[in-house]
Amino acid sequence: MKNNPKCFILDVDGVMTTGHFLYSADGKQMKIFGPDDNDGLALLNPHIEIRFITGDRKGFPISNKRIKEDMKFDLDLVSTIKRVEWIKERYDPKEVIYMGDGIFDHYVMNEVGYSIAPANSDRVAKESADFVTERTGGDRAVAEACLHIMSEFFNAYEPDKLPADQLDQGE
């Protein structure tokens, strides 16, 4: 990445979640979000803009509750096949770090400055990513990615130097 990253854009399903959709007779009811990811994002947040995108229209209220209302990050509904254009309308793609897992995410990964895929991503996404986490989506992959970004582009996380008020202890 030639330029310093300005924005970290994350897909929701399969990255922040396990990628599973839990249905009842009434439709999509739940998604499984993993532990520690919000803490990792809290460490990274002072250094870079963080925002989320999802193509899951029917599950948007669930993602909105977790990402926007609880975690206080921006969330946009963006089709999986329109993400490159969406990013180009808002950012210099070379200043973007993108984290995705799906069958179309390699298109985005090939356009941005740096890309990350969880361990359980689509094969082509993992081959296109600059970094592949050891953890899977919904199981601390985002926290791992945040620590990687800190050490790669900013200052490595040093637990002994963390201000006590930096993390939200309510997680």
Buried (B, 14 or more C-beta within 10 A) or exposed (E): BEEEBBBBBBBBBBBBBBBEBEEEEEEBEEBBBBEBBBBBBBBBBEBBBBBBBBBBEEBBEBBBBBBBEBBEBEBBEBEBEEBBEBBEEEBEBBBBBBBBBBEBBBBBBEBBBBBBBBBBBBEBBBEBBBBBBEBBBBBBBBBBBBBBBBEBBBEEBEEEEEEEEEBEEEE
